[in-house]
Amino acid sequence: MTPKTNKNLLAFIYIIHILCFTIMWGQKSTKQPNFIIIFADDLGYGDLSTYGHPTIKTPNLDQMAAEGQKWTNFYVGASVCTPSRAALLTGRLPVRSGMASNKSRVLFPNSVNGLPANEITLAEQLKKVGYSTACIGKWHLGHKEQYLPTNNGFDYYFGIPYSNDMDNIAAVPYKDFWKDPANIKIANFNVPLLRNTKIIERPANQNTITKRYAEETISFIKKNKKQPFFIYLAHNLPHIPLFASKEFLGTSKRGLYGDVVQEIDHGIGEIIKTLKQEGLADNTVVVFTSDNGPWLSFGINGGSAGLLRAGKGMTWEGGMREPCIFWSPSKIKPAVVTDLGTTMDLFTTFSAMAGAAIPNDRIIDGVNLSTTLLQNKPSPRETVFYYRGTDLFAVRVGDYKAHYITQGAYGMFGEREEHNPPLLYNLSVDPSEQYNVAKDHAAIINQINMTVKAHEAKMVKGKDQLADRE
């Protein structure tokens, strides 16, 4: 087959794909769907009431799960902030873009670089087909102007450009900072609040930041309701330090952490209410998930991974499996989905729904989940790769997960250890990763080894964008 024939075939397949999607989306509306991604920070798998938390009340997310799809095997692209966010927005494993590093796991206020200009974000994808776009909240893909959302496909930005615990100006060692609640005050964290590229408040008033993010989202919806829109709402919380507005302080039996999560849930409820009032609910897809697992080393100030093992910073399930809820009345078929999905799939799925062609000049790791969302068909995803920095630590194929390397984080769960043969867990019957079954399943290990070999044969790692500091 000649290259020209190959190109024509690919174009034909894509056209057929879009036609099939149009039929799936329904004949009632020819409008492109709106998209809202709500991304929490350091929220654990077990921190929502619909995922089993006994004292944190999240009625709005619970209702979304009941009316939409609740995914129980949904993953992020990394177990820490920066690479996880890069994965979501580009649909690519962050090691490909250089947004993963073994020297510096995330970007800092003195970092030199950010998301490379040649990466294509979901916002850039959707702008190609007429969407207005907004990023509201935590960015953490580069704080310099050339790396900010407004230079990565977003028409509007309102938020803190990195983690809310950075720019710590208190004369307290970080490891001791959280031992005394008196240290947890706005003035100790000199983080900037930006509107587009300008600082409008420093330090940001984090007591009201969750509320203001919801209000900004609602304002953008109302201003852009006559055209398709994409909103990426990335909360800075419940990452420590924890802050909540007066209305929510003391409202949860779980303490301050629960107060924070319940305020996030309330804001989501207000956004859903707005979509309904503006007549947009039936043509809007809302997805809620989190960037990585809970920061366990901070005790009750951190969240819970529920029955999953470990948390933030690690490639055990608690570090990378997250709650995920898809909602779109009359479109998304209600279900509890136990198939595999990842945040990288949002790039591919939403591009297909909007009619934006998938880039063919690079490897895209996301798969299209449209038929699962709209028809309850099985997810096309069969594999999950668990990277830590630039090293592949574990791989899941179907029900089984092999750990080639394990390593704790933040002083918990042990030192780095390589495993040959790899540790093997059947996650369908042992989601807590307690029972290594490697000795009984040599054939499965061989299958996963072949998957790794094929993956690594095509892997081209990008230049490290995280290590350089000023």
PATORTOR-212264 format. One record per residue (C-alpha): x, y, z; chain; residue in one letter; residue number from 1. Coordinates in steps of 0.1 Angstrom, whole numbers, plus 2048, in hexadecimal, padded with zeros to 3 digits. Layout:
N
X	Y	Z	A	a	NUM
...
This chain:
470
800	800	800	A	m	1
80E	822	7F6	A	t	2
811	83F	80F	A	p	3
7F7	852	7FC	A	k	4
7DE	835	7FD	A	t	5
7E5	831	822	A	n	6
7DD	856	828	A	k	7
7BD	853	814	A	n	8
7B3	835	828	A	l	9
7B9	846	849	A	l	10
7A5	864	83D	A	a	11
788	84D	833	A	f	12
789	83B	855	A	i	13
788	85D	867	A	y	14
76A	869	853	A	i	15
757	849	85B	A	i	16
760	84C	87F	A	h	17
752	870	881	A	i	18
732	865	86F	A	l	19
72D	848	888	A	c	20
733	860	8A5	A	f	21
719	879	897	A	t	22
6FF	85D	897	A	i	23
709	852	8BB	A	m	24
706	876	8C7	A	w	25
6E2	877	8BC	A	g	26
6CC	889	8A3	A	q	27
6BD	8A1	8BC	A	k	28
6DB	8B9	8BB	A	s	29
6F4	8C0	89F	A	t	30
708	8D7	8B7	A	k	31
72B	8CD	8C1	A	q	32
72A	8C3	8E6	A	p	33
739	8DA	901	A	n	34
754	8CA	917	A	f	35
75C	8D1	93C	A	i	36
779	8BF	94C	A	i	37
77A	8C3	972	A	i	38
79C	8B8	980	A	f	39
7A2	8B6	9A6	A	a	40
7C5	8B6	9B5	A	d	41
7D1	899	9CB	A	d	42
7AE	88B	9CF	A	l	43
7AF	866	9D8	A	g	44
79A	84A	9C9	A	y	45
788	847	9EA	A	g	46
780	86B	9F0	A	d	47
75D	86E	9E1	A	l	48
73D	860	9F1	A	s	49
734	84F	9D0	A	t	50
756	83D	9D2	A	y	51
750	832	9F6	A	g	52
75B	84D	A0D	A	h	53
746	84B	A2D	A	p	54
746	86F	A39	A	t	55
74F	886	A1B	A	i	56
72E	890	A0B	A	k	57
72F	896	9E5	A	t	58
70B	897	9DA	A	p	59
711	8A9	9B9	A	n	60
72C	891	9AE	A	l	61
716	874	9BA	A	d	62
6F9	880	9A5	A	q	63
710	884	987	A	m	64
71B	860	98C	A	a	65
6F8	854	98F	A	a	66
6ED	866	96F	A	e	67
70D	85F	95B	A	g	68
72A	847	95C	A	q	69
73F	83F	97A	A	k	70
760	830	970	A	w	71
772	819	988	A	t	72
792	812	974	A	n	73
79C	835	969	A	f	74
7C0	840	969	A	y	75
7D5	860	966	A	v	76
7F6	863	952	A	g	77
80C	867	971	A	a	78
80B	867	997	A	s	79
815	88B	99B	A	v	80
808	8AD	98F	A	c	81
81B	8BA	971	A	t	82
81E	89A	95C	A	p	83
7FB	890	964	A	s	84
7ED	8B1	957	A	r	85
803	8AF	938	A	a	86
7F5	88C	931	A	a	87
7D1	898	934	A	l	88
7D5	8B6	91D	A	l	89
7EA	8A6	902	A	t	90
7DC	883	901	A	g	91
800	876	904	A	r	92
815	866	91E	A	l	93
829	883	92D	A	p	94
84A	871	927	A	v	95
845	878	902	A	r	96
843	89E	907	A	s	97
85F	8A1	920	A	g	98
845	8AA	93B	A	m	99
852	88D	951	A	a	100
874	88C	961	A	s	101
889	877	979	A	n	102
89A	897	986	A	k	103
87C	8AD	98F	A	s	104
85A	89D	990	A	r	105
846	8BD	98B	A	v	106
84B	8E1	981	A	l	107
853	8FC	99C	A	f	108
852	922	99D	A	p	109
877	923	993	A	n	110
873	90A	976	A	s	111
880	915	955	A	v	112
86A	902	93D	A	n	113
846	8F6	937	A	g	114
830	8E4	91F	A	l	115
842	8E4	8FD	A	p	116
832	8FA	8E2	A	a	117
831	8DD	8CA	A	n	118
819	8C9	8E0	A	e	119
7F5	8CB	8D6	A	i	120
7DD	8D1	8F3	A	t	121
7B8	8C7	8F4	A	l	122
7B0	8EC	8F4	A	a	123
7C3	8F1	8D4	A	e	124
7B2	8D3	8C5	A	q	125
78F	8E1	8CD	A	l	126
797	904	8C1	A	k	127
79E	8F6	89F	A	k	128
779	8ED	89D	A	v	129
76A	90D	8AB	A	g	130
76B	909	8D1	A	y	131
770	925	8EA	A	s	132
787	919	906	A	t	133
78F	921	92A	A	a	134
7A7	914	944	A	c	135
79D	91B	967	A	i	136
7B3	911	985	A	g	137
7D4	900	989	A	k	138
7EA	8FE	969	A	w	139
80C	8F0	974	A	h	140
819	8EC	950	A	l	141
830	90B	951	A	g	142
82B	92D	963	A	h	143
83D	942	94A	A	k	144
827	955	931	A	e	145
830	93F	913	A	q	146
825	920	925	A	y	147
805	92D	935	A	l	148
7E2	921	929	A	p	149
7DD	93F	912	A	t	150
7FB	933	8FD	A	n	151
7EE	90F	8FD	A	n	152
7CC	912	8ED	A	g	153
7B8	923	909	A	f	154
7A5	944	902	A	d	155
7A3	94B	927	A	y	156
7B6	943	947	A	y	157
7AE	949	96B	A	f	158
7C2	936	985	A	g	159
7E2	92E	998	A	i	160
7FD	923	980	A	p	161
80B	907	997	A	y	162
805	8F5	9B8	A	s	163
7F6	908	9D4	A	n	164
811	8FF	9ED	A	d	165
82D	90F	9D8	A	m	166
83C	931	9DF	A	d	167
83E	928	A03	A	n	168
84C	946	A15	A	i	169
848	93B	A39	A	a	170
868	934	A4D	A	a	171
85D	910	A54	A	v	172
86D	8F0	A46	A	p	173
855	8E1	A2E	A	y	174
854	8BF	A40	A	k	175
849	8D1	A60	A	d	176
832	8EA	A4F	A	f	177
813	8D5	A53	A	w	178
817	8CB	A77	A	k	179
80A	8ED	A84	A	d	180
7E8	8F9	A75	A	p	181
7F3	91C	A7D	A	a	182
80B	91A	A60	A	n	183
7F0	914	A47	A	i	184
7E6	937	A3D	A	k	185
7E3	949	A1C	A	i	186
800	961	A23	A	a	187
819	944	A25	A	n	188
813	939	A01	A	f	189
81B	956	9E9	A	n	190
80B	945	9CB	A	v	191
7FE	95C	9AF	A	p	192
7DB	95D	9A1	A	l	193
7DB	965	97C	A	l	194
7C1	971	964	A	r	195
7CE	968	942	A	n	196
7F3	972	946	A	t	197
7F0	98D	961	A	k	198
7F3	988	986	A	i	199
7D4	996	996	A	i	200
7D9	98A	9BA	A	e	201
7F7	97F	9CE	A	r	202
7F5	96C	9E4	A	p	203
7D6	95C	9D6	A	a	204
7BA	95B	9F0	A	n	205
7B7	935	9F2	A	q	206
79A	937	A0A	A	n	207
784	941	9ED	A	t	208
796	932	9D0	A	i	209
780	913	9CB	A	t	210
761	929	9CB	A	k	211
770	942	9B3	A	r	212
77A	926	99B	A	y	213
756	91A	99A	A	a	214
74A	93E	994	A	e	215
762	943	978	A	e	216
757	923	967	A	t	217
733	92D	96A	A	i	218
73B	950	95C	A	s	219
74D	940	93E	A	f	220
730	929	937	A	i	221
717	946	936	A	k	222
72D	95B	920	A	k	223
734	93F	907	A	n	224
713	92C	907	A	k	225
70C	934	8E2	A	k	226
72B	922	8D5	A	q	227
73C	901	8DE	A	p	228
753	905	8FC	A	f	229
76D	8F1	90F	A	f	230
775	8F9	933	A	i	231
792	8E9	946	A	y	232
78B	8EF	96B	A	l	233
7A9	8E3	97F	A	a	234
7A5	8E9	9A4	A	h	235
7C4	8EF	9B9	A	n	236
7B4	8DB	9D5	A	l	237
7B2	8C4	9E9	A	p	238
7D8	8C7	9E4	A	h	239
7E7	8D3	A05	A	i	240
7E6	8EE	A13	A	p	241
7C1	8EA	A18	A	l	242
7AA	908	A17	A	f	243
784	90C	A16	A	a	244
76C	929	A16	A	s	245
759	932	A36	A	k	246
73A	922	A2A	A	e	247
74A	900	A28	A	f	248
762	900	A46	A	l	249
756	8E6	A5F	A	g	250
73C	8D7	A49	A	t	251
74C	8B4	A45	A	s	252
751	899	A5F	A	k	253
772	892	A4C	A	r	254
780	8B3	A58	A	g	255
791	8CE	A43	A	l	256
799	8B6	A26	A	y	257
774	8AC	A25	A	g	258
76A	8D1	A25	A	d	259
780	8D8	A07	A	v	260
772	8BA	9F3	A	v	261
74E	8C4	9FC	A	q	262
754	8E7	9F0	A	e	263
761	8DA	9CF	A	i	264
742	8C5	9CB	A	d	265
72C	8E2	9D3	A	h	266
73C	8F7	9B7	A	g	267
737	8DA	99F	A	i	268
712	8DA	9A8	A	g	269
710	8FF	9A0	A	e	270
720	8F9	97E	A	i	271
708	8DD	976	A	i	272
6EB	8F3	981	A	k	273
6F7	90E	96A	A	t	274
6F9	8F6	94C	A	l	275
6D5	8EC	953	A	k	276
6C8	910	957	A	q	277
6D9	91A	936	A	e	278
6CC	8FC	923	A	g	279
6EE	8EE	91D	A	l	280
6EE	8CE	932	A	a	281
6E3	8B7	917	A	d	282
6FF	8C2	900	A	n	283
71B	8C4	919	A	t	284
733	8A8	925	A	v	285
740	8AD	948	A	v	286
75C	897	955	A	v	287
76A	897	978	A	f	288
78A	887	983	A	t	289
7AB	88F	995	A	s	290
7D0	893	98C	A	d	291
7DE	878	9A3	A	n	292
7D8	866	9C3	A	g	293
7D9	873	9E7	A	p	294
7F7	882	9F8	A	w	295
7F8	868	A13	A	l	296
816	876	A26	A	s	297
802	893	A33	A	f	298
7EB	87D	A47	A	g	299
7C8	88A	A4C	A	i	300
7D0	8A9	A37	A	n	301
7D3	891	A19	A	g	302
7B8	87B	A09	A	g	303
7B2	856	A06	A	s	304
7B7	83D	9EA	A	a	305
79C	827	9F9	A	g	306
7A3	802	9F3	A	l	307
7C0	80B	9DB	A	l	308
7E4	808	9E5	A	r	309
7FA	826	9EC	A	a	310
7F5	849	9DE	A	g	311
804	868	9CD	A	k	312
826	864	9BE	A	g	313
824	83F	9BA	A	m	314
81A	826	99F	A	t	315
806	810	9B6	A	w	316
7E1	813	9AE	A	e	317
7DB	82E	9C8	A	g	318
7F2	846	9B6	A	g	319
7E3	844	993	A	m	320
7BF	836	994	A	r	321
7A6	851	99A	A	e	322
781	857	99D	A	p	323
772	861	97C	A	c	324
74E	86B	974	A	i	325
740	874	951	A	f	326
71F	886	94F	A	w	327
70A	892	932	A	s	328
6E4	88E	936	A	p	329
6D3	87A	91A	A	s	330
6F4	873	909	A	k	331
70C	860	920	A	i	332
6FC	83F	929	A	k	333
6FB	83A	94F	A	p	334
711	81E	95B	A	a	335
72C	813	972	A	v	336
749	80D	95A	A	v	337
764	7F4	966	A	t	338
778	7F6	945	A	d	339
799	809	942	A	l	340
79B	82E	93A	A	g	341
7B5	84A	93F	A	t	342
7B6	870	93F	A	t	343
7C9	86E	91E	A	m	344
7A9	85F	90E	A	d	345
797	880	913	A	l	346
7AD	890	8F8	A	f	347
7A3	876	8DF	A	t	348
77F	872	8EA	A	t	349
776	897	8EB	A	f	350
789	89D	8CA	A	s	351
773	883	8B9	A	a	352
753	891	8C8	A	m	353
75C	8B4	8BD	A	a	354
766	8A9	89A	A	g	355
78B	8B2	89E	A	a	356
7A4	89C	88B	A	a	357
7BD	889	8A1	A	i	358
7E1	895	89A	A	p	359
7F3	87B	884	A	n	360
816	889	888	A	d	361
81B	87B	8AB	A	r	362
811	85E	8C1	A	i	363
7F1	864	8D4	A	i	364
7ED	84D	8F2	A	d	365
7C8	855	8F7	A	g	366
7AD	83E	8E9	A	v	367
789	848	8E0	A	n	368
770	840	8FB	A	l	369
752	84D	8E8	A	s	370
741	82B	8E3	A	t	371
744	823	908	A	t	372
736	845	912	A	l	373
71A	846	8F9	A	l	374
711	821	8F4	A	q	375
71F	80F	912	A	n	376
736	7FA	8FC	A	k	377
756	7ED	90B	A	p	378
773	805	90D	A	s	379
78D	801	8F2	A	p	380
7A9	807	90B	A	r	381
7BB	7E7	915	A	e	382
7DC	7F4	924	A	t	383
7E8	80D	93D	A	v	384
80C	818	940	A	f	385
818	824	963	A	y	386
836	83B	95F	A	y	387
849	84B	97B	A	r	388
85E	867	96C	A	g	389
86C	858	94C	A	t	390
86D	834	959	A	d	391
852	81A	952	A	l	392
84A	80B	974	A	f	393
82B	7F7	96D	A	a	394
813	7EC	951	A	v	395
7EF	7E1	953	A	r	396
7E0	7CB	937	A	v	397
7BC	7C1	93D	A	g	398
7B7	7B6	961	A	d	399
7DC	7B0	968	A	y	400
7F7	7C9	973	A	k	401
81C	7C2	973	A	a	402
834	7D7	989	A	h	403
857	7D8	97B	A	y	404
862	7F2	993	A	i	405
853	7FE	9B4	A	t	406
85C	81C	9C8	A	q	407
84C	82F	9E4	A	g	408
849	855	9E7	A	a	409
84B	870	A02	A	y	410
85A	858	A1B	A	g	411
83F	83D	A17	A	m	412
83D	81A	A07	A	f	413
862	812	A04	A	g	414
880	818	9EE	A	e	415
884	811	9C9	A	r	416
884	7EC	9C0	A	e	417
885	7DA	99F	A	e	418
872	7BA	99A	A	h	419
87C	79D	982	A	n	420
864	78C	97D	A	p	421
84D	7AA	983	A	p	422
833	7AA	99F	A	l	423
811	7A1	990	A	l	424
7EE	7AA	99D	A	y	425
7CC	7A2	990	A	n	426
7BC	7C3	996	A	l	427
798	7B7	990	A	s	428
79A	7A1	9AF	A	v	429
7B6	7B2	9C2	A	d	430
7B4	7D8	9BC	A	p	431
7C8	7DE	9DC	A	s	432
7E6	7CC	9CC	A	e	433
7EC	7B5	9EA	A	q	434
7F0	793	9D9	A	y	435
80D	78E	9C1	A	n	436
802	772	9A8	A	v	437
821	773	992	A	a	438
82B	74F	998	A	k	439
80A	742	98C	A	d	440
807	757	96C	A	h	441
827	755	957	A	a	442
813	758	937	A	a	443
803	778	941	A	i	444
825	787	94B	A	i	445
832	77D	929	A	n	446
814	78E	919	A	q	447
81B	7AE	92D	A	i	448
840	7AC	925	A	n	449
838	7AB	900	A	m	450
821	7CA	904	A	t	451
83E	7DC	915	A	v	452
856	7D3	8FA	A	k	453
83F	7DF	8DF	A	a	454
839	800	8F2	A	h	455
85D	807	8F9	A	e	456
867	800	8D4	A	a	457
852	81E	8CA	A	k	458
85A	835	8E8	A	m	459
86C	855	8E0	A	v	460
871	869	900	A	k	461
86F	88F	8FF	A	g	462
88A	8A6	90D	A	k	463
887	8AB	932	A	d	464
873	8CB	938	A	q	465
871	8C9	95E	A	l	466
895	8C8	96A	A	a	467
8A2	8EB	961	A	d	468
89E	905	97C	A	r	469
8A8	92A	97E	A	e	470
